[in-house]
């Protein structure tokens, strides 16, 4: 049923089904029913990404608070914790309300809505995979960093102080997203789903961008500092 003001409903079935016969030991399954639920419902898709995006901001600010409350005794970052220059000022000031956060939220949500309304299911699966895949990879990095900062603020299990140059932080991030990109690519090769391909492209493109920024940043520094 299509309500007034709603985009046309898409039907994208990405499940793999195997027929059942007398001599067939495989069961008929639809391993992608949950994914299909999101791909065929624009509001669920946008809502799921919004939750991930909001958690990304919450985790980032929590990490910044841990750093301020004591973890700075063990770690130093030449240009701050945040690698994305668009949010660097918000993170540095640990802002609870961020205009940039809502600007990006409405931009991505609007983009997803437009692609869905154009009745282009393959493109929607690819783009939704890109934005969700990046968030999933980022959350794995957040969880690890939160654990490190949580113990570092109380000097539990950590001593001394390490200072990270910005180019080095970008390089580490590039390696992380490259690994996630390869993982999603492997899932795509096994699964053949455009969502996994989009997630791979999203992570690999971000890995490449961070690598290029890292190389550029390192070249711009004096040799004795690099």
N, CA, C and O of each residue as an XYZ file, in Angstrom:
904
protein
N       0.848     -1.180      0.000
C       0.000      0.000      0.000
C       0.886      1.232      0.000
O       1.838      1.332      0.774
N       0.557      2.171     -0.883
C       1.330      3.406     -0.972
C       0.477      4.542     -0.481
O      -0.595      4.806     -1.027
N       0.947      5.221      0.553
C       0.214      6.349      1.119
C       0.549      7.612      0.357
O       1.585      7.691     -0.303
N      -0.318      8.592      0.446
C      -0.075      9.867     -0.222
C       1.179     10.504      0.328
O       1.390     10.556      1.539
N       2.002     10.985     -0.571
C       3.243     11.621     -0.162
C       4.374     10.662      0.050
O       5.480     11.088      0.383
N       4.140      9.354     -0.133
C       5.185      8.355      0.050
C       5.730      7.933     -1.299
O       4.992      7.906     -2.284
N       7.028      7.599     -1.358
C       7.607      7.145     -2.618
C       7.081      5.774     -2.978
O       6.635      5.037     -2.099
N       7.123      5.409     -4.265
C       6.666      4.072     -4.651
C       7.452      2.992     -3.944
O       8.663      3.107     -3.753
N       6.758      1.949     -3.561
C       7.385      0.876     -2.804
C       8.209     -0.007     -3.734
O       7.735     -0.437     -4.786
N       9.444     -0.267     -3.331
C      10.314     -1.122     -4.119
C      10.199     -2.561     -3.638
O       9.840     -2.822     -2.490
N      10.502     -3.464     -4.517
C      10.569     -4.871     -4.145
C      11.870     -5.428     -4.666
O      11.997     -5.774     -5.840
N      12.829     -5.508     -3.777
C      14.140     -6.029     -4.153
C      14.414     -7.276     -3.345
O      14.632     -7.206     -2.135
N      14.405     -8.392     -3.995
C      14.634     -9.666     -3.320
C      16.061    -10.098     -3.589
O      16.419    -10.424     -4.721
N      16.872    -10.100     -2.546
C      18.269    -10.494     -2.698
C      18.537    -11.856     -2.101
O      19.694    -12.266     -2.001
N      17.493    -12.571     -1.701
C      17.677    -13.875     -1.078
C      18.066    -14.947     -2.075
O      17.723    -14.886     -3.256
N      18.778    -15.912     -1.576
C      19.199    -17.051     -2.396
C      18.418    -18.268     -1.936
O      18.518    -18.675     -0.778
N      17.647    -18.846     -2.834
C      16.818    -19.996     -2.459
C      17.266    -21.224     -3.231
O      17.625    -21.150     -4.406
N      17.236    -22.330     -2.555
C      17.602    -23.605     -3.170
C      16.395    -24.525     -3.147
O      15.776    -24.714     -2.099
N      16.060    -25.090     -4.278
C      14.887    -25.956     -4.352
C      15.100    -27.219     -3.537
O      16.224    -27.676     -3.330
N      13.982    -27.764     -3.082
C      14.037    -28.957     -2.246
C      13.490    -30.145     -3.032
O      12.377    -30.086     -3.555
N      14.244    -31.187     -3.112
C      13.802    -32.389     -3.803
C      14.027    -33.601     -2.931
O      14.548    -33.501     -1.820
N      13.628    -34.751     -3.449
C      13.767    -35.968     -2.652
C      15.221    -36.295     -2.382
O      15.565    -36.803     -1.315
N      16.090    -35.996     -3.370
C      17.503    -36.314     -3.224
C      18.339    -35.083     -2.886
O      19.562    -35.104     -3.018
N      17.676    -34.009     -2.448
C      18.384    -32.759     -2.173
C      18.474    -32.570     -0.670
O      17.451    -32.531      0.014
N      19.674    -32.454     -0.155
C      19.879    -32.336      1.283
C      19.797    -30.893      1.755
O      19.817    -30.630      2.958
N      19.704    -29.933      0.794
C      19.694    -28.523      1.171
C      18.272    -28.070      1.471
O      17.316    -28.480      0.812
N      18.157    -27.222      2.472
C      16.861    -26.682      2.840
C      16.608    -25.395      2.083
O      17.537    -24.658      1.756
N      15.359    -25.138      1.814
C      15.001    -23.887      1.161
C      15.093    -22.763      2.182
O      14.391    -22.770      3.193
N      15.951    -21.813      1.911
C      16.179    -20.732      2.866
C      16.170    -19.396      2.162
O      16.368    -19.309      0.950
N      15.941    -18.371      2.932
C      16.085    -16.994      2.462
C      16.930    -16.280      3.499
O      16.417    -15.680      4.443
N      18.246    -16.360      3.299
C      19.169    -15.860      4.306
C      19.204    -14.351      4.368
O      19.826    -13.783      5.266
N      18.545    -13.690      3.428
C      18.614    -12.223      3.387
C      17.261    -11.577      3.671
O      17.024    -10.444      3.252
N      16.377    -12.269      4.371
C      15.045    -11.720      4.608
C      15.103    -10.417      5.394
O      14.315     -9.505      5.144
N      16.045    -10.321      6.356
C      16.146     -9.098      7.145
C      16.666     -7.946      6.298
O      16.185     -6.818      6.409
N      17.645     -8.231      5.455
C      18.155     -7.207      4.558
C      17.075     -6.734      3.594
O      16.945     -5.537      3.341
N      16.301     -7.672      3.058
C      15.215     -7.304      2.153
C      14.185     -6.421      2.843
O      13.604     -5.534      2.218
N      13.960     -6.660      4.131
C      13.020     -5.851      4.888
C      13.440     -4.388      4.891
O      12.607     -3.495      4.735
N      14.737     -4.146      5.069
C      15.245     -2.774      5.063
C      15.253     -2.184      3.653
O      14.894     -1.023      3.458
N      15.660     -2.981      2.680
C      15.769     -2.460      1.314
C      14.409     -2.148      0.702
O      14.320     -1.354     -0.233
N      13.360     -2.761      1.217
C      12.018     -2.531      0.695
C      11.206     -1.576      1.559
O      10.013     -1.387      1.321
N      11.837     -0.976      2.552
C      11.135     -0.010      3.410
C      12.067      1.165      3.654
O      13.025      1.053      4.418
N      11.792      2.279      3.016
C      12.682      3.432      3.079
C      12.821      3.967      4.493
O      13.905      4.398      4.887
N      11.745      3.946      5.259
C      11.803      4.519      6.612
C      12.612      3.636      7.556
O      13.320      4.147      8.424
N      12.517      2.333      7.400
C      13.362      1.442      8.199
C      14.829      1.613      7.821
O      15.703      1.616      8.687
N      15.094      1.755      6.528
C      16.472      1.915      6.063
C      17.085      3.204      6.597
O      18.202      3.205      7.113
N      16.343      4.301      6.466
C      16.836      5.588      6.964
C      16.946      5.551      8.485
O      17.903      6.074      9.057
N      15.959      4.928      9.141
C      15.983      4.863     10.602
C      17.174      4.082     11.123
O      17.797      4.482     12.107
N      17.496      2.967     10.470
C      18.634      2.156     10.908
C      19.937      2.924     10.741
O      20.783      2.920     11.635
N      20.102      3.589      9.589
C      21.320      4.379      9.393
C      21.382      5.535     10.394
O      22.459      5.850     10.900
N      20.251      6.168     10.685
C      20.216      7.280     11.627
C      20.668      6.844     13.016
O      21.402      7.564     13.692
N      20.226      5.661     13.439
C      20.650      5.145     14.743
C      22.166      4.938     14.762
O      22.836      5.323     15.720
N      22.700      4.332     13.707
C      24.150      4.127     13.628
C      24.889      5.459     13.620
O      25.917      5.609     14.281
N      24.371      6.413     12.880
C      25.001      7.726     12.767
C      24.988      8.463     14.111
O      25.975      9.091     14.494
N      23.846      8.377     14.826
C      23.751      9.021     16.144
C      24.707      8.358     17.135
O      25.356      9.046     17.924
N      24.798      7.029     17.100
C      25.729      6.326     17.979
C      27.174      6.687     17.660
O      28.015      6.763     18.556
N      27.456      6.907     16.392
C      28.794      7.343     15.984
C      29.159      8.649     16.680
O      30.269      8.794     17.193
N      28.231      9.594     16.697
C      28.481     10.883     17.344
C      28.608     10.725     18.855
O      29.475     11.338     19.477
N      27.738      9.898     19.444
C      27.781      9.678     20.891
C      29.095      9.025     21.301
O      29.724      9.442     22.274
N      29.505      8.007     20.561
C      30.763      7.324     20.875
C      31.953      8.268     20.730
O      32.877      8.243     21.542
N      31.920      9.095     19.695
C      33.021     10.043     19.491
C      33.123     11.023     20.649
O      34.218     11.286     21.146
N      31.992     11.566     21.079
C      32.002     12.523     22.184
C      32.380     11.842     23.501
O      33.047     12.452     24.337
N      31.970     10.606     23.694
C      32.360      9.878     24.895
C      33.863      9.662     24.925
O      34.504      9.812     25.965
N      34.413      9.310     23.781
C      35.859      9.139     23.695
C      36.578     10.451     23.982
O      37.612     10.461     24.650
N      36.041     11.551     23.483
C      36.643     12.861     23.733
C      36.600     13.209     25.220
O      37.540     13.810     25.740
N      35.527     12.839     25.903
C      35.428     13.088     27.348
C      36.429     12.233     28.112
O      37.071     12.720     29.043
N      36.571     10.966     27.733
C      37.571     10.111     28.374
C      38.974     10.696     28.188
O      39.797     10.672     29.103
N      39.225     11.213     27.004
C      40.538     11.811     26.720
C      40.768     13.047     27.592
O      41.853     13.238     28.142
N      39.746     13.873     27.709
C      39.853     15.084     28.529
C      40.003     14.749     30.005
O      40.713     15.446     30.730
N      39.339     13.683     30.459
C      39.303     13.358     31.882
C      40.516     12.569     32.373
O      40.558     12.165     33.535
N      41.486     12.349     31.518
C      42.692     11.680     32.006
C      43.477     10.902     30.977
O      44.680     10.698     31.144
N      42.822     10.461     29.911
C      43.540      9.678     28.903
C      44.606     10.498     28.180
O      45.517      9.940     27.567
N      44.489     11.835     28.256
C      45.490     12.697     27.606
C      46.870     12.549     28.247
O      47.877     12.948     27.662
N      46.912     11.976     29.447
C      48.205     11.749     30.081
C      49.008     10.664     29.364
O      50.227     10.584     29.515
N      48.323      9.837     28.588
C      48.996      8.721     27.918
C      48.996      8.828     26.398
O      49.774      8.153     25.725
N      48.126      9.673     25.859
C      48.052      9.815     24.408
C      48.004     11.292     24.035
O      47.378     12.108     24.712
N      48.677     11.603     22.951
C      48.626     12.952     22.417
C      48.374     12.884     20.921
O      48.933     12.031     20.232
N      47.537     13.777     20.419
C      47.198     13.810     18.996
C      47.453     15.215     18.479
O      46.887     16.188     18.977
N      48.311     15.306     17.475
C      48.788     16.613     17.022
C      47.665     17.531     16.546
O      47.759     18.750     16.690
N      46.596     16.951     15.974
C      45.485     17.779     15.487
C      44.150     17.316     16.059
O      43.101     17.507     15.443
N      44.197     16.713     17.230
C      42.975     16.303     17.895
C      42.555     14.884     17.560
O      43.153     14.221     16.712
N      41.506     14.431     18.250
C      41.025     13.063     18.088
C      40.330     12.837     16.752
O      40.487     11.783     16.137
N      39.571     13.819     16.308
C      38.720     13.642     15.132
C      39.512     13.758     13.837
O      40.272     14.707     13.642
N      39.323     12.770     12.947
C      40.018     12.772     11.665
C      39.241     13.514     10.582
O      39.824     14.009      9.617
N      37.929     13.588     10.749
C      37.098     14.295      9.773
C      37.129     15.788     10.072
O      36.617     16.213     11.107
N      37.720     16.597      9.187
C      37.810     18.041      9.459
C      36.460     18.715      9.602
O      36.363     19.770     10.230
N      35.408     18.127      9.030
C      34.073     18.719      9.101
C      33.559     18.745     10.536
O      32.819     19.654     10.913
N      33.952     17.740     11.352
C      33.484     17.654     12.735
C      34.575     17.955     13.755
O      34.337     17.834     14.957
N      35.745     18.335     13.312
C      36.875     18.474     14.236
C      36.607     19.516     15.322
O      36.945     19.293     16.484
N      36.015     20.631     14.964
C      35.757     21.677     15.951
C      34.714     21.240     16.970
O      34.844     21.546     18.156
N      33.678     20.527     16.523
C      32.641     20.037     17.434
C      33.213     19.050     18.445
O      32.875     19.092     19.628
N      34.084     18.160     17.966
C      34.672     17.160     18.863
C      35.648     17.816     19.833
O      35.690     17.458     21.010
N      36.423     18.761     19.350
C      37.386     19.440     20.215
C      36.684     20.163     21.364
O      37.214     20.234     22.474
N      35.493     20.700     21.096
C      34.735     21.427     22.116
C      33.696     20.550     22.802
O      32.955     21.020     23.665
N      33.641     19.276     22.421
C      32.703     18.289     22.994
C      31.289     18.878     23.041
O      30.678     18.986     24.104
N      30.803     19.245     21.894
C      29.478     19.851     21.794
C      28.380     18.790     21.828
O      28.410     17.829     21.060
N      27.421     18.972     22.714
C      26.281     18.064     22.775
C      25.384     18.264     21.564
O      24.884     17.296     20.991
N      25.180     19.506     21.175
C      24.368     19.823     19.996
C      25.292     20.298     18.888
O      26.105     21.200     19.086
N      25.159     19.686     17.728
C      26.015     20.040     16.596
C      25.152     20.318     15.373
O      24.397     19.453     14.928
N      25.266     21.519     14.836
C      24.561     21.861     13.599
C      25.062     20.997     12.445
O      24.283     20.584     11.587
N      26.367     20.729     12.431
C      26.949     19.907     11.363
C      26.381     18.487     11.387
O      26.186     17.870     10.339
N      26.117     17.975     12.598
C      25.547     16.634     12.729
C      24.200     16.557     12.012
O      23.961     15.631     11.237
N      23.327     17.522     12.266
C      22.001     17.505     11.654
C      22.066     17.832     10.164
O      21.249     17.338      9.388
N      23.018     18.650      9.761
C      23.182     18.948      8.347
C      23.525     17.678      7.568
O      22.940     17.412      6.518
N      24.465     16.904      8.081
C      24.843     15.659      7.425
C      23.724     14.625      7.507
O      23.518     13.848      6.574
N      23.005     14.619      8.625
C      21.893     13.684      8.796
C      20.832     13.902      7.726
O      20.401     12.948      7.077
N      20.405     15.154      7.535
C      19.367     15.453      6.554
C      19.869     15.265      5.124
O      19.096     14.903      4.237
N      21.148     15.507      4.900
C      21.709     15.332      3.563
C      21.672     13.866      3.141
O      21.183     13.540      2.059
N      22.190     12.980      3.997
C      22.232     11.562      3.658
C      20.815     10.973      3.609
O      20.498     10.194      2.710
N      19.968     11.344      4.572
C      18.592     10.842      4.571
C      17.860     11.295      3.307
O      17.117     10.524      2.701
N      18.077     12.548      2.918
C      17.453     13.052      1.699
C      17.950     12.336      0.458
O      17.174     12.040     -0.452
N      19.252     12.058      0.423
C      19.831     11.342     -0.711
C      19.230      9.944     -0.834
O      18.866      9.514     -1.929
N      19.126      9.238      0.289
C      18.533      7.901      0.269
C      17.070      7.948     -0.178
O      16.616      7.098     -0.943
N      16.352      8.941      0.304
C      14.933      9.075     -0.053
C      14.770      9.313     -1.554
O      13.889      8.730     -2.186
N      15.617     10.167     -2.118
C      15.537     10.483     -3.547
C      15.828      9.247     -4.396
O      15.110      8.967     -5.356
N      16.876      8.511     -4.044
C      17.227      7.314     -4.816
C      16.105      6.283     -4.739
O      15.786      5.630     -5.733
N      15.511      6.141     -3.562
C      14.401      5.199     -3.397
C      13.198      5.637     -4.220
O      12.542      4.817     -4.861
N      12.911      6.947     -4.196
C      11.757      7.466     -4.926
C      11.933      7.348     -6.432
O      10.943      7.296     -7.161
N      13.160      7.303     -6.910
C      13.427      7.143     -8.340
C      13.193      5.715     -8.821
O      13.353      5.418    -10.005
N      12.810      4.827     -7.893
C      12.530      3.429     -8.225
C      13.751      2.753     -8.851
O      13.666      2.102     -9.892
N      14.881      2.933     -8.181
C      16.154      2.374     -8.640
C      16.689      1.483     -7.524
O      17.603      1.890     -6.807
N      16.141      0.276     -7.359
C      16.476     -0.571     -6.203
C      17.947     -0.955     -6.127
O      18.516     -1.028     -5.038
N      18.572     -1.203     -7.295
C      19.985     -1.581     -7.268
C      20.847     -0.442     -6.750
O      21.757     -0.651     -5.948
N      20.549      0.771     -7.219
C      21.294      1.942     -6.749
C      21.061      2.207     -5.275
O      21.980      2.599     -4.555
N      19.825      1.994     -4.822
C      19.524      2.202     -3.408
C      20.279      1.205     -2.534
O      20.835      1.580     -1.502
N      20.301     -0.067     -2.945
C      21.026     -1.092     -2.181
C      22.511     -0.755     -2.111
O      23.148     -0.935     -1.073
N      23.057     -0.269     -3.217
C      24.479      0.062     -3.264
C      24.809      1.247     -2.350
O      25.755      1.186     -1.564
N      24.022      2.325     -2.458
C      24.299      3.528     -1.659
C      24.023      3.278     -0.185
O      24.792      3.710      0.673
N      22.925      2.581      0.116
C      22.635      2.267      1.523
C      23.732      1.392      2.100
O      24.114      1.551      3.260
N      24.240      0.471      1.296
C      25.355     -0.351      1.745
C      26.592      0.471      2.041
O      27.316      0.185      2.995
N      26.844      1.494      1.230
C      28.012      2.349      1.446
C      27.932      3.066      2.789
O      28.881      3.026      3.572
N      26.801      3.723      3.061
C      26.700      4.522      4.289
C      26.599      3.643      5.528
O      27.129      4.000      6.580
N      25.925      2.497      5.421
C      25.811      1.586      6.565
C      27.135      0.865      6.805
O      27.561      0.702      7.949
N      27.785      0.433      5.721
C      29.053     -0.268      5.863
C      30.118      0.575      6.532
O      30.867      0.086      7.378
N      30.187      1.845      6.153
C      31.153      2.748      6.784
C      30.856      2.884      8.274
O      31.770      2.892      9.098
N      29.579      2.989      8.612
C      29.220      3.117     10.025
C      29.536      1.852     10.809
O      30.023      1.932     11.937
N      29.268      0.691     10.232
C      29.570     -0.559     10.929
C      31.068     -0.693     11.204
O      31.477     -1.083     12.298
N      31.878     -0.364     10.198
C      33.330     -0.407     10.385
C      33.776      0.612     11.425
O      34.633      0.328     12.262
N      33.188      1.791     11.362
C      33.550      2.845     12.303
C      33.186      2.479     13.728
O      33.905      2.829     14.664
N      32.073      1.774     13.902
C      31.659      1.383     15.251
C      32.621      0.366     15.859
O      32.886      0.403     17.061
N      33.137     -0.527     15.049
C      34.138     -1.470     15.555
C      35.372     -0.727     16.048
O      35.941     -1.082     17.080
N      35.787      0.297     15.316
C      36.929      1.108     15.730
C      36.599      1.893     16.993
O      37.439      2.032     17.881
N      35.376      2.404     17.071
C      34.955      3.165     18.253
C      35.011      2.307     19.516
O      35.509      2.742     20.554
N      34.496      1.089     19.411
C      34.441      0.227     20.598
C      35.842     -0.030     21.135
O      36.069      0.043     22.342
N      36.773     -0.329     20.252
C      38.150     -0.558     20.688
C      38.739      0.710     21.317
O      39.359      0.650     22.378
N      38.544      1.848     20.660
C      39.094      3.098     21.181
C      38.476      3.488     22.518
O      39.155      4.032     23.388
N      37.188      3.208     22.677
C      36.531      3.522     23.947
C      37.115      2.687     25.086
O      37.318      3.188     26.191
N      37.383      1.411     24.807
C      37.981      0.559     25.837
C      39.362      1.085     26.219
O      39.698      1.161     27.401
N      40.161      1.448     25.212
C      41.503      1.973     25.474
C      41.424      3.258     26.288
O      42.144      3.407     27.275
N      40.563      4.183     25.890
C      40.458      5.468     26.584
C      39.875      5.306     27.988
O      40.246      6.033     28.910
N      38.964      4.351     28.142
C      38.359      4.120     29.456
C      39.420      3.737     30.479
O      39.430      4.257     31.595
N      40.312      2.829     30.099
C      41.364      2.412     31.025
C      42.486      3.442     31.102
O      43.117      3.604     32.146
N      42.728      4.128     30.008
C      43.809      5.117     30.002
C      43.507      6.303     30.912
O      44.425      6.876     31.497
N      42.247      6.676     31.039
C      41.929      7.844     31.873
C      42.215      7.567     33.347
O      42.403      8.498     34.129
N      42.248      6.277     33.732
C      42.579      5.910     35.112
C      43.975      5.303     35.203
O      44.360      4.776     36.247
N      44.729      5.376     34.119
C      46.084      4.806     34.053
C      46.089      3.337     34.463
O      47.018      2.869     35.121
N      45.051      2.622     34.069
C      44.934      1.194     34.389
C      45.517      0.367     33.254
O      44.947      0.299     32.165
N      46.655     -0.261     33.519
C      47.284     -1.094     32.514
C      48.065     -0.327     31.469
O      48.569     -0.919     30.515
N      48.173      0.980     31.632
C      48.872      1.825     30.655
C      49.832      2.745     31.386
O      49.480      3.331     32.410
N      51.037      2.874     30.868
C      52.015      3.806     31.427
C      52.742      4.494     30.284
O      52.754      4.008     29.153
N      53.342      5.622     30.593
C      54.054      6.366     29.560
C      53.095      7.178     28.716
O      51.893      7.225     28.979
N      53.648      7.816     27.697
C      52.819      8.654     26.822
C      53.281      8.523     25.378
O      54.473      8.595     25.081
N      52.318      8.328     24.488
C      52.598      8.244     23.050
C      51.936      9.422     22.361
O      50.801      9.787     22.667
N      52.672     10.013     21.418
C      52.125     11.143     20.663
C      51.965     10.730     19.202
O      52.923     10.310     18.553
N      50.734     10.858     18.696
C      50.417     10.468     17.331
C      50.421     11.712     16.434
O      49.691     12.671     16.683
N      51.242     11.681     15.402
C      51.145     12.717     14.384
C      49.867     12.477     13.574
O      49.399     11.343     13.462
N      49.318     13.533     13.020
C      48.038     13.406     12.322
C      48.140     12.475     11.113
O      47.211     11.718     10.832
N      49.249     12.529     10.410
C      49.397     11.667      9.232
C      49.409     10.195      9.638
O      48.932      9.335      8.898
N      49.965      9.913     10.829
C      50.023      8.529     11.296
C      48.638      8.033     11.700
O      48.293      6.881     11.438
N      47.839      8.897     12.339
C      46.460      8.532     12.689
C      45.655      8.244     11.426
O      44.875      7.293     11.382
N      45.847      9.069     10.402
C      45.161      8.834      9.132
C      45.606      7.519      8.497
O      44.794      6.802      7.912
N      46.892      7.207      8.613
C      47.409      5.979      8.027
C      46.805      4.748      8.722
O      46.427      3.781      8.062
N      46.720      4.795     10.047
C      46.113      3.681     10.781
C      44.642      3.516     10.416
O      44.160      2.396     10.249
N      43.933      4.633     10.293
C      42.526      4.579      9.903
C      42.377      3.995      8.508
O      41.453      3.224      8.248
N      43.287      4.360      7.610
C      43.251      3.826      6.255
C      43.404      2.305      6.261
O      42.707      1.606      5.525
N      44.301      1.803      7.077
C      44.507      0.352      7.163
C      43.247     -0.333      7.694
O      42.834     -1.368      7.171
N      42.635      0.248      8.735
C      41.422     -0.341      9.305
C      40.309     -0.439      8.267
O      39.711     -1.501      8.092
N      40.032      0.670      7.578
C      38.937      0.676      6.614
C      39.267     -0.186      5.393
O      38.364     -0.743      4.769
N      40.543     -0.297      5.051
C      40.930     -1.175      3.953
C      40.621     -2.632      4.306
O      40.137     -3.391      3.466
N      40.901     -3.012      5.539
C      40.609     -4.382      5.982
C      39.106     -4.652      5.970
O      38.667     -5.712      5.525
N      38.318     -3.691      6.459
C      36.865     -3.869      6.433
C      36.350     -3.904      4.995
O      35.428     -4.655      4.678
N      36.951     -3.084      4.126
C      36.546     -3.091      2.731
C      36.777     -4.440      2.075
O      35.942     -4.914      1.304
N      37.919     -5.064      2.381
C      38.205     -6.394      1.846
C      37.255     -7.437      2.418
O      36.840     -8.359      1.716
N      36.912     -7.288      3.701
C      35.978     -8.226      4.321
C      34.608     -8.142      3.645
O      34.016     -9.170      3.315
N      34.104     -6.923      3.438
C      32.816     -6.762      2.769
C      32.878     -7.243      1.318
O      31.903     -7.783      0.795
N      34.036     -7.041      0.672
C      34.191     -7.518     -0.698
C      34.134     -9.046     -0.745
O      33.544     -9.622     -1.659
N      34.744     -9.691      0.236
C      34.690    -11.149      0.313
C      33.257    -11.623      0.519
O      32.832    -12.615     -0.073
N      32.507    -10.900      1.373
C      31.102    -11.237      1.581
C      30.310    -11.088      0.284
O      29.421    -11.888     -0.008
N      30.642    -10.058     -0.485
C      29.948     -9.864     -1.756
C      30.243    -11.017     -2.722
O      29.344    -11.500     -3.411
N      31.502    -11.453     -2.769
C      31.871    -12.535     -3.679
C      31.178    -13.841     -3.300
O      30.830    -14.638     -4.172
N      30.978    -14.063     -1.994
C      30.273    -15.264     -1.553
C      28.761    -15.104     -1.687
O      28.042    -16.041     -2.032
N      28.302    -13.879     -1.401
C      26.879    -13.613     -1.222
C      26.245    -13.073     -2.506
O      25.088    -13.368     -2.807
N      27.007    -12.285     -3.255
C      26.512    -11.684     -4.485
C      25.479    -10.608     -4.262
O      24.611    -10.392     -5.108
N      25.561     -9.916     -3.109
C      24.562     -8.908     -2.763
C      25.122     -7.505     -2.929
O      26.256     -7.233     -2.536
N      24.320     -6.606     -3.517
C      24.776     -5.247     -3.774
C      25.011     -4.460     -2.486
O      25.816     -3.529     -2.464
N      24.314     -4.830     -1.420
C      24.558     -4.166     -0.135
C      26.005     -4.374      0.304
O      26.676     -3.424      0.708
N      26.490     -5.620      0.226
C      27.870     -5.916      0.612
C      28.861     -5.224     -0.312
O      29.910     -4.760      0.136
N      28.532     -5.151     -1.610
C      29.407     -4.452     -2.550
C      29.475     -2.969     -2.212
O      30.547     -2.365     -2.251
N      28.317     -2.380     -1.877
C      28.300     -0.973     -1.483
C      29.105     -0.727     -0.227
O      29.837      0.259     -0.136
N      28.973     -1.630      0.758
C      29.752     -1.499      1.990
C      31.242     -1.573      1.698
O      32.034     -0.834      2.282
N      31.619     -2.466      0.794
C      33.031     -2.585      0.419
C      33.525     -1.322     -0.266
O      34.598     -0.818      0.065
N      32.759     -0.805     -1.214
C      33.157      0.408     -1.925
C      33.252      1.603     -0.974
O      34.157      2.430     -1.092
N      32.311      1.685     -0.033
C      32.350      2.775      0.931
C      33.601      2.750      1.788
O      34.263      3.773      1.962
N      33.925      1.576      2.327
C      35.106      1.451      3.193
C      36.398      1.642      2.400
O      37.325      2.302      2.870
N      36.461      1.067      1.201
C      37.677      1.193      0.399
C      37.902      2.631     -0.061
O      39.041      3.097     -0.104
N      36.829      3.333     -0.405
C      36.974      4.730     -0.821
C      37.438      5.607      0.337
O      38.253      6.510      0.148
N      36.914      5.339      1.550
C      37.353      6.097      2.717
C      38.796      5.760      3.070
O      39.560      6.636      3.477
N      39.170      4.490      2.916
C      40.559      4.078      3.157
C      41.502      4.794      2.199
O      42.574      5.248      2.599
N      41.102      4.893      0.933
C      41.939      5.577     -0.060
C      42.055      7.065      0.254
O      43.131      7.650      0.127
N      40.951      7.669      0.660
C      40.985      9.102      0.989
C      41.894      9.372      2.173
O      42.676     10.323      2.149
N      41.803      8.547      3.212
C      42.664      8.732      4.377
C      44.130      8.482      4.031
O      45.020      9.153      4.553
N      44.375      7.516      3.150
C      45.744      7.258      2.732
C      46.321      8.452      1.971
O      47.459      8.855      2.212
N      45.538      9.010      1.061
C      45.999     10.172      0.294
C      46.224     11.372      1.208
O      47.212     12.092      1.060
N      45.305     11.589      2.157
C      45.478     12.694      3.112
C      46.703     12.470      3.986
O      47.410     13.416      4.334
N      46.950     11.204      4.340
C      48.114     10.888      5.162
C      49.408     11.186      4.423
O      50.327     11.783      4.984
N      49.483     10.768      3.159
C      50.687     11.028      2.360
C      50.901     12.524      2.187
O      52.021     13.018      2.317
N      49.821     13.240      1.893
C      49.931     14.685      1.702
C      50.356     15.382      2.999
O      51.184     16.292      2.986
N      49.774     14.938      4.114
C      50.105     15.544      5.406
C      51.557     15.276      5.792
O      52.236     16.154      6.325
N      52.028     14.066      5.522
C      53.405     13.729      5.888
C      54.400     14.508      5.037
O      55.433     14.946      5.543
N      54.106     14.684      3.763
C      55.009     15.430      2.888
C      55.091     16.905      3.261
O      56.103     17.564      3.021
N      53.998     17.419      3.860
C      53.972     18.839      4.210
C      54.711     19.152      5.497
O      54.932     20.320      5.814
N      55.104     18.103      6.262
C      55.807     18.313      7.528
C      57.303     18.287      7.320
O      57.787     17.620      6.405
N      58.051     19.003      8.153
C      59.520     18.936      8.083
C      60.022     17.505      8.290
O      59.386     16.727      9.001
N      61.138     17.156      7.685
C      61.641     15.791      7.736
C      61.907     15.317      9.156
O      61.706     14.142      9.463
N      62.356     16.218     10.027
C      62.665     15.796     11.386
C      61.437     15.514     12.215
O      61.548     14.932     13.294
N      60.234     15.919     11.730
C      58.994     15.675     12.458
C      58.220     14.495     11.890
O      57.265     14.019     12.503
N      58.637     14.020     10.710
C      57.892     12.943     10.077
C      58.508     11.578     10.348
O      57.992     10.564      9.878
